[in-house]
Amino acid sequence: MTAAALPATTRVAIVGAGPTGLALAVTLAGAGVDFVLLDRLAEGANTSRAGVVHARTLEVLDELGASAALVERGLVVERFRVRDGRRALAALDFGRLPTPHPYTLLVPQYDTEAVLLARLRELGGDVHRPYEVAKAEQDEDGVTLTMATGETLRAAYAVGADGMHSVVREAAGIGFTGSAYEQSFVLADVTMEWAPGRAEVALQFHAAGLVVIAPLPQDRYRVVATVDDAPREPDAAYVQRVLDERAPGQAKVTGLVWSSRFRVHHRVADSYRNGRLLLAGDAAHVHSPAGGQGMNTGIQDAFALGRALAEDRLDGYEAQRRPVAERVVAFTDRMTRIATTRNPLLRTARNLLLPVAGRVPAFRTRLTTELAELDYR
């Protein structure tokens, strides 16, 4: 839609058209709830960022009518393998999980957004771009959103799906408790020759830090690594050096598609609602990318919030979803700290205990269920 198409009023204003905002819009459109979805960018992002869609999210997308199209675009992987250098420590198999989707789907975030947008348009909705929300003010009867251009939108409710630096969260006066990790993270999509192959996601431990290698469609790989001080835009040679250090002799990078450096926080909003202002996705929680659960948790937030808005039971939304965020943040924080410890004694203990625990079926089932977020139904 063009900028001129902004209506004067709506029931639900959604700020941010990433996966969370799109999933919320699809949920509302399917329920016949009037909404306006706003985004400050003139077009959707074309970088891949999140690359993992877990089983519980695919179950949600089943209900939204979007899973089949996404699976067609993605790469189905059933196994995660944990190593320290060349030494295998544990293997996690998703193939026996009690779900219609017993696997992890590897797919770039722009494909997830494209599928959700196509589904939204099938239902008669769209994104209003570019509209940057500069201010959100609520009263007893509704919320007034003021754009950077001075235009206004009146809504009964406004949802912040606008990321870690949420304008809606700030307007609501909701705290964002937590802190940042000391290390920076490198994210890169590359083409490469990778000895373990494309049938698994590899979590590589090393004294210098964690590196995760996941296959993506189009013969690409996603590389995520913790580093002390990464360059702003890591090049192929930098990614190769990280892999040579942490997975020696296993990788040969042949091309760089996209890369970024970022800092990671672990935070949860003090509440998910203040009156008519609500939060979902990264506006409500951010955490380590270990396990690939950020976008997944946000899409599940959106589905729960959309149903709560449609069924007029908003009081239950925070009670349902905030404990999930606390659990995901705590789980990914533990994973990150275990994977990145540089204490020689702790590394030795970890590498001795993981193979033992990994042979226990209950441990493997518990860990795969947690990663797949199936306990969050």
URFEN-V601036 format. One record per residue. RES is the residue in one small letter. OMEGA is omega in radians with two decimals (none if undefined). Layout:
BEGIN
RES:OMEGA
RES:OMEGA
END
This chain:
BEGIN
m:3.12
t:-3.14
a:-3.10
a:-3.04
a:-3.10
l:3.12
p:-3.13
a:-3.05
t:3.04
t:3.06
r:-3.09
v:3.00
a:3.13
i:-3.12
v:-3.14
g:-3.07
a:2.93
g:-3.12
p:-3.13
t:-3.14
g:3.12
l:-3.14
a:3.08
l:3.13
a:3.12
v:3.13
t:-3.13
l:3.13
a:3.13
g:-3.13
a:3.12
g:3.13
v:-3.14
d:-3.13
f:2.96
v:3.14
l:-3.06
l:3.00
d:-3.06
r:-3.12
l:3.14
a:3.06
e:-3.12
g:3.14
a:3.12
n:3.02
t:-2.92
s:3.11
r:-3.13
a:-3.07
g:-3.06
v:3.01
v:-3.06
h:-2.99
a:-3.10
r:3.11
t:3.09
l:3.04
e:3.08
v:3.13
l:2.98
d:-3.09
e:3.13
l:3.13
g:-3.05
a:-3.01
s:-3.05
a:3.14
a:-3.13
l:3.13
v:3.10
e:-3.10
r:-2.98
g:3.13
l:-3.12
v:3.12
v:-3.08
e:-2.97
r:2.90
f:3.10
r:-3.12
v:3.13
r:2.88
d:-2.96
g:3.09
r:-3.06
r:3.09
a:-3.12
l:-3.11
a:3.05
a:3.13
l:-3.09
d:3.14
f:-2.98
g:-3.11
r:-3.13
l:-3.11
p:-3.08
t:3.02
p:-3.10
h:-3.08
p:-3.10
y:2.95
t:3.12
l:3.10
l:-3.07
v:-3.14
p:-3.10
q:-3.13
y:3.05
d:3.07
t:3.13
e:-3.13
a:3.14
v:3.13
l:3.12
l:3.11
a:3.11
r:3.11
l:-3.14
r:3.04
e:-3.11
l:3.07
g:-3.13
g:3.10
d:3.10
v:3.04
h:-3.10
r:-0.40
p:3.11
y:3.10
e:3.13
v:-3.13
a:-3.05
k:3.06
a:-3.12
e:-3.13
q:3.01
d:-3.07
e:-3.01
d:-3.10
g:-3.09
v:3.02
t:3.06
l:3.10
t:-3.13
m:3.08
a:3.11
t:-3.09
g:3.10
e:-3.11
t:3.05
l:3.12
r:-3.11
a:3.03
a:3.10
y:3.02
a:-3.11
v:3.04
g:2.98
a:-2.94
d:2.92
g:-3.02
m:-3.13
h:-2.98
s:3.03
v:-3.12
v:3.13
r:3.12
e:3.13
a:-3.14
a:-3.12
g:-3.11
i:3.12
g:-3.10
f:-2.94
t:3.10
g:-3.11
s:-3.13
a:3.01
y:-3.14
e:-3.08
q:2.90
s:3.12
f:3.01
v:3.05
l:-3.13
a:2.96
d:-3.03
v:2.83
t:-3.13
m:2.95
e:-3.03
w:-2.99
a:3.14
p:3.04
g:-2.98
r:-3.09
a:-3.08
e:2.93
v:-3.08
a:2.99
l:-3.07
q:3.04
f:3.06
h:3.12
a:-3.13
a:3.14
g:-3.11
l:2.92
v:3.10
v:3.10
i:-3.11
a:3.08
p:3.04
l:3.04
p:3.12
q:3.09
d:3.09
r:3.05
y:2.99
r:3.08
v:3.06
v:-3.08
a:2.98
t:3.13
v:-3.12
d:-3.07
d:-3.09
a:2.99
p:-3.08
r:3.11
e:-3.11
p:3.12
d:-3.09
a:-3.13
a:3.12
y:3.12
v:3.11
q:3.14
r:3.11
v:-3.13
l:3.09
d:-3.12
e:-2.95
r:3.06
a:-2.97
p:3.07
g:-3.05
q:-3.02
a:2.99
k:-3.11
v:-3.12
t:3.12
g:3.12
l:3.13
v:-3.05
w:3.10
s:3.12
s:2.97
r:3.13
f:3.02
r:-3.10
v:3.07
h:2.93
h:-3.03
r:3.01
v:3.09
a:-3.11
d:2.98
s:-3.12
y:-3.09
r:2.91
n:-3.13
g:-3.09
r:3.10
l:-3.08
l:-3.09
l:3.06
a:3.08
g:-3.06
d:3.03
a:-3.09
a:-3.10
h:3.00
v:-3.07
h:3.13
s:3.08
p:3.10
a:-3.11
g:3.07
g:-3.00
q:-3.04
g:-3.14
m:-3.14
n:-3.14
t:3.12
g:3.11
i:3.10
q:2.99
d:-3.05
a:-3.14
f:3.14
a:-3.13
l:3.11
g:3.11
r:3.12
a:3.10
l:-3.11
a:-3.06
e:3.09
d:3.10
r:-3.07
l:-3.10
d:-3.13
g:-3.03
y:-3.11
e:-3.14
a:-3.14
q:-2.93
r:-3.10
r:3.06
p:3.08
v:3.14
a:3.12
e:-3.13
r:3.13
v:3.13
v:3.14
a:-3.12
f:-3.12
t:3.08
d:3.09
r:3.14
m:-3.10
t:-3.09
r:3.08
i:-3.08
a:-3.01
t:-3.13
t:3.10
r:3.10
n:-3.07
p:3.14
l:3.13
l:3.11
r:3.11
t:3.14
a:3.12
r:-3.08
n:3.04
l:-3.04
l:-3.07
l:3.12
p:3.11
v:-3.14
a:-3.10
g:3.10
r:-3.13
v:-3.09
p:-3.10
a:3.11
f:-3.13
r:3.13
t:-3.12
r:-3.08
l:3.14
t:3.10
t:3.12
e:3.13
l:-3.13
a:3.10
e:-3.11
l:3.07
d:-3.06
y:3.13
r:none
END
